[in-house]
Amino acid sequence: MLPPDPIANWELGDVRAEVVFFHLVDPSLLVDQVPAGLIPVPLRERAKRDAAAAAFLARRPEYEEHVFGGLGFVALDTMRLDGSPLGAKASKVTWYAGATCRVEDST
């Protein structure tokens, strides 16, 4: 479950290494996890502007309602959350996960 105010501004500095895994998420897993006002963007919508997504859906149309997401691991020297530093300047490894969403009243 997400915290009540999950919108935050992250600043990552001096990135030295990054590994990102991209994946598709079954939209039924996001039903109670996405904050009010955000709508997960299905892969069929992403495919309208992303040639790789369109090519994938041409081969695997059963995934058209799934949501594109990412899981990343980053080694960096500085990290700030909402303007406040997180710890002293030192080598940090952090991870992040996300799914593509849009604001409810946007198109």
C-alpha positions as CSV (number, residue, x, y, z in Angstrom):
1,M,0.0,0.0,0.0
2,L,1.3,3.5,-0.8
3,P,1.6,6.2,1.8
4,P,-1.2,8.8,2.0
5,D,0.9,11.4,0.1
6,P,3.1,9.4,-2.3
7,I,4.1,12.2,-4.6
8,A,7.7,13.2,-3.9
9,N,10.6,15.0,-5.6
10,W,13.7,12.8,-5.7
11,E,17.1,14.3,-6.7
12,L,19.9,11.8,-7.5
13,G,23.4,13.0,-8.1
14,D,26.7,11.6,-9.3
15,V,25.2,8.4,-10.6
16,R,28.0,5.8,-11.1
17,A,26.0,2.7,-12.0
18,E,22.5,1.9,-12.8
19,V,20.7,-1.4,-13.6
20,V,17.1,-1.2,-14.7
21,F,14.7,-4.1,-15.3
22,F,11.5,-3.3,-17.3
23,H,8.5,-5.4,-16.9
24,L,4.7,-5.6,-17.5
25,V,2.3,-5.5,-14.5
26,D,-1.1,-7.1,-14.5
27,P,-3.5,-4.2,-13.9
28,S,-5.5,-6.2,-11.4
29,L,-2.4,-6.0,-9.1
30,L,-2.6,-2.1,-9.1
31,V,-6.3,-1.7,-8.3
32,D,-5.8,-0.7,-4.6
33,Q,-2.2,0.5,-5.0
34,V,-2.4,3.6,-7.2
35,P,-3.2,6.9,-5.5
36,A,-6.6,8.6,-6.3
37,G,-6.3,10.7,-9.5
38,L,-3.7,8.5,-11.2
39,I,-4.7,6.0,-13.8
40,P,-2.3,3.2,-14.9
41,V,-1.6,3.5,-18.7
42,P,-2.1,0.2,-20.5
43,L,0.5,-1.0,-23.0
44,R,-2.0,-0.5,-25.9
45,E,-1.9,3.3,-25.1
46,R,1.9,3.3,-24.9
47,A,2.1,1.5,-28.2
48,K,0.5,4.5,-30.0
49,R,3.8,6.4,-29.4
50,D,6.4,3.7,-28.8
51,A,7.4,1.5,-31.7
52,A,8.9,-1.2,-29.5
53,A,5.7,-1.5,-27.5
54,A,3.7,-1.7,-30.7
55,A,6.0,-4.4,-32.1
56,F,5.7,-6.4,-28.9
57,L,1.9,-6.1,-28.9
58,A,1.8,-7.3,-32.5
59,R,3.4,-10.5,-31.3
60,R,1.7,-10.7,-27.9
61,P,-1.7,-9.0,-28.0
62,E,-2.8,-10.6,-24.7
63,Y,-0.7,-8.1,-22.9
64,E,-2.5,-5.0,-24.2
65,E,-4.1,-4.1,-20.9
66,H,-0.9,-4.6,-18.8
67,V,1.1,-1.6,-17.5
68,F,4.7,-0.9,-18.4
69,G,6.9,-0.6,-15.3
70,G,10.5,-0.5,-14.2
71,L,12.6,-1.7,-11.2
72,G,16.0,0.1,-10.9
73,F,19.0,-0.1,-8.7
74,V,21.3,2.9,-8.7
75,A,24.8,3.6,-7.1
76,L,25.2,7.3,-6.4
77,D,26.9,9.8,-4.3
78,T,24.1,12.2,-3.4
79,M,20.4,11.8,-2.8
80,R,17.8,14.3,-1.7
81,L,14.1,13.8,-1.0
82,D,11.9,16.9,-1.2
83,G,14.9,19.1,-0.9
84,S,16.4,17.4,2.2
85,P,19.6,15.3,2.0
86,L,19.3,11.7,2.8
87,G,22.4,10.9,4.9
88,A,26.0,12.2,4.5
89,K,27.7,12.3,1.1
90,A,28.7,8.7,0.6
91,S,28.2,5.8,-1.7
92,K,24.6,4.8,-1.7
93,V,22.7,2.1,-3.5
94,T,19.0,2.7,-3.8
95,W,16.2,1.0,-5.7
96,Y,13.0,2.3,-7.2
97,A,9.9,0.8,-8.8
98,G,7.2,2.3,-10.8
99,A,4.5,1.9,-13.3
100,T,3.4,4.3,-16.0
101,C,0.4,6.3,-14.9
102,R,-1.4,9.5,-16.1
103,V,-3.4,12.1,-14.2
104,E,-7.1,11.2,-14.2
105,D,-8.3,14.2,-16.2
106,S,-5.5,14.1,-18.8
107,T,-5.5,12.3,-22.1
